[in-house]
Amino acid sequence: MSLPNGKILSELPSGSRGKVIRIEAKGPLRRRILDMGLVPGVEVSVKGVAPLGDPMELFVRGYCLSLRKQEAANILVEVI
């Protein structure tokens, strides 16, 4: 599900940046995503994507984070 002014994090290409709008995940996955620092309002940069497309390497809050595309599909971002 895309938004008029945003996208799903897993759809962003390498080199893109976005601001987290909303976390769609529920339960333990939601808690895990939030605990990693991916909370609404934070900026995230896509540093790279593995050759087979999974996982993604992200830069968020001053550190690198690897996230599976399945998990990133639960994060809505505003492209900046």
Rosetta constraint file for C-alpha pairs under 8 A:
AtomPair CA 1 CA 7 HARMONIC 7.70 0.50
AtomPair CA 1 CA 8 HARMONIC 7.04 0.50
AtomPair CA 2 CA 6 HARMONIC 6.32 0.50
AtomPair CA 2 CA 7 HARMONIC 4.85 0.50
AtomPair CA 2 CA 8 HARMONIC 6.10 0.50
AtomPair CA 2 CA 76 HARMONIC 7.76 0.50
AtomPair CA 3 CA 7 HARMONIC 5.86 0.50
AtomPair CA 5 CA 78 HARMONIC 5.98 0.50
AtomPair CA 5 CA 79 HARMONIC 7.17 0.50
AtomPair CA 6 CA 76 HARMONIC 6.93 0.50
AtomPair CA 6 CA 77 HARMONIC 5.40 0.50
AtomPair CA 6 CA 78 HARMONIC 4.07 0.50
AtomPair CA 6 CA 79 HARMONIC 5.53 0.50
AtomPair CA 7 CA 11 HARMONIC 6.73 0.50
AtomPair CA 7 CA 12 HARMONIC 7.37 0.50
AtomPair CA 7 CA 76 HARMONIC 5.78 0.50
AtomPair CA 7 CA 77 HARMONIC 5.47 0.50
AtomPair CA 7 CA 78 HARMONIC 6.38 0.50
AtomPair CA 7 CA 79 HARMONIC 6.95 0.50
AtomPair CA 8 CA 12 HARMONIC 7.23 0.50
AtomPair CA 8 CA 72 HARMONIC 7.31 0.50
AtomPair CA 8 CA 73 HARMONIC 5.70 0.50
AtomPair CA 8 CA 74 HARMONIC 7.15 0.50
AtomPair CA 8 CA 75 HARMONIC 5.83 0.50
AtomPair CA 8 CA 76 HARMONIC 4.59 0.50
AtomPair CA 8 CA 77 HARMONIC 6.03 0.50
AtomPair CA 9 CA 72 HARMONIC 5.37 0.50
AtomPair CA 9 CA 73 HARMONIC 6.02 0.50
AtomPair CA 9 CA 74 HARMONIC 7.70 0.50
AtomPair CA 9 CA 75 HARMONIC 5.58 0.50
AtomPair CA 9 CA 76 HARMONIC 5.89 0.50
AtomPair CA 9 CA 77 HARMONIC 5.99 0.50
AtomPair CA 10 CA 56 HARMONIC 7.92 0.50
AtomPair CA 10 CA 69 HARMONIC 5.29 0.50
AtomPair CA 10 CA 70 HARMONIC 7.63 0.50
AtomPair CA 10 CA 72 HARMONIC 4.90 0.50
AtomPair CA 10 CA 73 HARMONIC 5.09 0.50
AtomPair CA 10 CA 75 HARMONIC 7.90 0.50
AtomPair CA 11 CA 73 HARMONIC 7.81 0.50
AtomPair CA 12 CA 16 HARMONIC 6.15 0.50
AtomPair CA 12 CA 17 HARMONIC 7.97 0.50
AtomPair CA 12 CA 46 HARMONIC 7.19 0.50
AtomPair CA 13 CA 46 HARMONIC 6.94 0.50
AtomPair CA 13 CA 48 HARMONIC 7.90 0.50
AtomPair CA 13 CA 49 HARMONIC 7.98 0.50
AtomPair CA 14 CA 46 HARMONIC 5.10 0.50
AtomPair CA 14 CA 47 HARMONIC 5.65 0.50
AtomPair CA 14 CA 48 HARMONIC 4.84 0.50
AtomPair CA 14 CA 49 HARMONIC 6.46 0.50
AtomPair CA 15 CA 45 HARMONIC 6.74 0.50
AtomPair CA 15 CA 46 HARMONIC 5.36 0.50
AtomPair CA 15 CA 47 HARMONIC 5.70 0.50
AtomPair CA 15 CA 48 HARMONIC 7.08 0.50
AtomPair CA 16 CA 45 HARMONIC 5.82 0.50
AtomPair CA 16 CA 46 HARMONIC 5.44 0.50
AtomPair CA 16 CA 47 HARMONIC 7.86 0.50
AtomPair CA 16 CA 79 HARMONIC 7.66 0.50
AtomPair CA 16 CA 80 HARMONIC 7.89 0.50
AtomPair CA 17 CA 43 HARMONIC 7.11 0.50
AtomPair CA 17 CA 44 HARMONIC 5.70 0.50
AtomPair CA 17 CA 45 HARMONIC 4.32 0.50
AtomPair CA 17 CA 46 HARMONIC 6.30 0.50
AtomPair CA 17 CA 79 HARMONIC 6.08 0.50
AtomPair CA 17 CA 80 HARMONIC 5.61 0.50
AtomPair CA 18 CA 43 HARMONIC 5.67 0.50
AtomPair CA 18 CA 44 HARMONIC 5.42 0.50
AtomPair CA 18 CA 45 HARMONIC 6.49 0.50
AtomPair CA 18 CA 77 HARMONIC 5.50 0.50
AtomPair CA 18 CA 78 HARMONIC 5.24 0.50
AtomPair CA 18 CA 79 HARMONIC 4.30 0.50
AtomPair CA 18 CA 80 HARMONIC 5.04 0.50
AtomPair CA 19 CA 40 HARMONIC 7.48 0.50
AtomPair CA 19 CA 41 HARMONIC 5.79 0.50
AtomPair CA 19 CA 42 HARMONIC 5.55 0.50
AtomPair CA 19 CA 43 HARMONIC 4.35 0.50
AtomPair CA 19 CA 44 HARMONIC 6.13 0.50
AtomPair CA 19 CA 77 HARMONIC 5.16 0.50
AtomPair CA 19 CA 78 HARMONIC 5.11 0.50
AtomPair CA 19 CA 79 HARMONIC 6.56 0.50
AtomPair CA 19 CA 80 HARMONIC 6.95 0.50
AtomPair CA 20 CA 38 HARMONIC 7.09 0.50
AtomPair CA 20 CA 39 HARMONIC 6.49 0.50
AtomPair CA 20 CA 40 HARMONIC 4.76 0.50
AtomPair CA 20 CA 41 HARMONIC 5.28 0.50
AtomPair CA 20 CA 42 HARMONIC 5.62 0.50
AtomPair CA 20 CA 43 HARMONIC 6.41 0.50
AtomPair CA 20 CA 44 HARMONIC 7.35 0.50
AtomPair CA 20 CA 75 HARMONIC 6.98 0.50
AtomPair CA 20 CA 76 HARMONIC 6.02 0.50
AtomPair CA 20 CA 77 HARMONIC 4.33 0.50
AtomPair CA 20 CA 78 HARMONIC 6.43 0.50
AtomPair CA 21 CA 40 HARMONIC 5.03 0.50
AtomPair CA 21 CA 41 HARMONIC 6.28 0.50
AtomPair CA 21 CA 75 HARMONIC 7.67 0.50
AtomPair CA 21 CA 76 HARMONIC 5.49 0.50
AtomPair CA 21 CA 77 HARMONIC 5.04 0.50
AtomPair CA 21 CA 78 HARMONIC 6.37 0.50
AtomPair CA 22 CA 39 HARMONIC 7.65 0.50
AtomPair CA 22 CA 40 HARMONIC 5.68 0.50
AtomPair CA 22 CA 75 HARMONIC 6.07 0.50
AtomPair CA 22 CA 76 HARMONIC 5.22 0.50
AtomPair CA 22 CA 77 HARMONIC 7.10 0.50
AtomPair CA 23 CA 30 HARMONIC 7.00 0.50
AtomPair CA 23 CA 39 HARMONIC 7.51 0.50
AtomPair CA 23 CA 40 HARMONIC 7.46 0.50
AtomPair CA 23 CA 74 HARMONIC 5.87 0.50
AtomPair CA 23 CA 75 HARMONIC 4.73 0.50
AtomPair CA 23 CA 76 HARMONIC 6.34 0.50
AtomPair CA 24 CA 30 HARMONIC 7.55 0.50
AtomPair CA 24 CA 74 HARMONIC 4.87 0.50
AtomPair CA 24 CA 75 HARMONIC 6.10 0.50
AtomPair CA 24 CA 76 HARMONIC 7.50 0.50
AtomPair CA 25 CA 29 HARMONIC 6.13 0.50
AtomPair CA 25 CA 30 HARMONIC 4.79 0.50
AtomPair CA 25 CA 74 HARMONIC 5.32 0.50
AtomPair CA 25 CA 75 HARMONIC 7.67 0.50
AtomPair CA 26 CA 30 HARMONIC 4.98 0.50
AtomPair CA 26 CA 31 HARMONIC 7.85 0.50
AtomPair CA 27 CA 31 HARMONIC 6.50 0.50
AtomPair CA 28 CA 32 HARMONIC 6.12 0.50
AtomPair CA 29 CA 33 HARMONIC 6.19 0.50
AtomPair CA 29 CA 71 HARMONIC 7.80 0.50
AtomPair CA 30 CA 34 HARMONIC 6.21 0.50
AtomPair CA 31 CA 35 HARMONIC 6.00 0.50
AtomPair CA 32 CA 36 HARMONIC 6.29 0.50
AtomPair CA 33 CA 37 HARMONIC 6.91 0.50
AtomPair CA 33 CA 38 HARMONIC 5.83 0.50
AtomPair CA 33 CA 39 HARMONIC 7.79 0.50
AtomPair CA 34 CA 38 HARMONIC 5.18 0.50
AtomPair CA 34 CA 39 HARMONIC 5.49 0.50
AtomPair CA 37 CA 42 HARMONIC 7.97 0.50
AtomPair CA 37 CA 60 HARMONIC 7.40 0.50
AtomPair CA 37 CA 61 HARMONIC 7.20 0.50
AtomPair CA 38 CA 42 HARMONIC 6.59 0.50
AtomPair CA 38 CA 60 HARMONIC 7.51 0.50
AtomPair CA 42 CA 60 HARMONIC 7.61 0.50
AtomPair CA 42 CA 61 HARMONIC 7.57 0.50
AtomPair CA 43 CA 60 HARMONIC 6.47 0.50
AtomPair CA 43 CA 61 HARMONIC 7.55 0.50
AtomPair CA 44 CA 58 HARMONIC 6.61 0.50
AtomPair CA 44 CA 59 HARMONIC 5.77 0.50
AtomPair CA 44 CA 60 HARMONIC 4.86 0.50
AtomPair CA 44 CA 61 HARMONIC 7.75 0.50
AtomPair CA 45 CA 58 HARMONIC 5.56 0.50
AtomPair CA 45 CA 59 HARMONIC 5.08 0.50
AtomPair CA 45 CA 60 HARMONIC 6.65 0.50
AtomPair CA 46 CA 56 HARMONIC 7.22 0.50
AtomPair CA 46 CA 57 HARMONIC 6.15 0.50
AtomPair CA 46 CA 58 HARMONIC 4.65 0.50
AtomPair CA 46 CA 59 HARMONIC 6.48 0.50
AtomPair CA 47 CA 56 HARMONIC 7.77 0.50
AtomPair CA 47 CA 57 HARMONIC 5.39 0.50
AtomPair CA 47 CA 58 HARMONIC 5.33 0.50
AtomPair CA 47 CA 59 HARMONIC 6.45 0.50
AtomPair CA 48 CA 56 HARMONIC 5.99 0.50
AtomPair CA 48 CA 57 HARMONIC 5.11 0.50
AtomPair CA 48 CA 58 HARMONIC 7.15 0.50
AtomPair CA 49 CA 53 HARMONIC 5.66 0.50
AtomPair CA 49 CA 54 HARMONIC 6.49 0.50
AtomPair CA 49 CA 55 HARMONIC 6.20 0.50
AtomPair CA 49 CA 56 HARMONIC 4.44 0.50
AtomPair CA 49 CA 57 HARMONIC 5.99 0.50
AtomPair CA 50 CA 54 HARMONIC 5.36 0.50
AtomPair CA 50 CA 55 HARMONIC 5.71 0.50
AtomPair CA 50 CA 56 HARMONIC 6.31 0.50
AtomPair CA 50 CA 57 HARMONIC 7.89 0.50
AtomPair CA 53 CA 69 HARMONIC 7.74 0.50
AtomPair CA 54 CA 68 HARMONIC 5.71 0.50
AtomPair CA 54 CA 69 HARMONIC 5.89 0.50
AtomPair CA 55 CA 66 HARMONIC 6.15 0.50
AtomPair CA 55 CA 67 HARMONIC 5.44 0.50
AtomPair CA 55 CA 68 HARMONIC 4.35 0.50
AtomPair CA 55 CA 69 HARMONIC 5.98 0.50
AtomPair CA 56 CA 66 HARMONIC 5.53 0.50
AtomPair CA 56 CA 67 HARMONIC 5.32 0.50
AtomPair CA 56 CA 68 HARMONIC 6.10 0.50
AtomPair CA 56 CA 69 HARMONIC 6.59 0.50
AtomPair CA 57 CA 64 HARMONIC 6.70 0.50
AtomPair CA 57 CA 65 HARMONIC 5.69 0.50
AtomPair CA 57 CA 66 HARMONIC 4.54 0.50
AtomPair CA 57 CA 67 HARMONIC 6.53 0.50
AtomPair CA 58 CA 64 HARMONIC 5.54 0.50
AtomPair CA 58 CA 65 HARMONIC 5.00 0.50
AtomPair CA 58 CA 66 HARMONIC 6.09 0.50
AtomPair CA 58 CA 67 HARMONIC 7.40 0.50
AtomPair CA 59 CA 63 HARMONIC 5.56 0.50
AtomPair CA 59 CA 64 HARMONIC 4.50 0.50
AtomPair CA 59 CA 65 HARMONIC 6.11 0.50
AtomPair CA 60 CA 64 HARMONIC 6.42 0.50
AtomPair CA 60 CA 65 HARMONIC 7.12 0.50
AtomPair CA 67 CA 71 HARMONIC 6.51 0.50
AtomPair CA 67 CA 72 HARMONIC 6.46 0.50
AtomPair CA 68 CA 72 HARMONIC 6.23 0.50
AtomPair CA 69 CA 73 HARMONIC 5.98 0.50
AtomPair CA 70 CA 74 HARMONIC 7.41 0.50
AtomPair CA 71 CA 75 HARMONIC 7.63 0.50
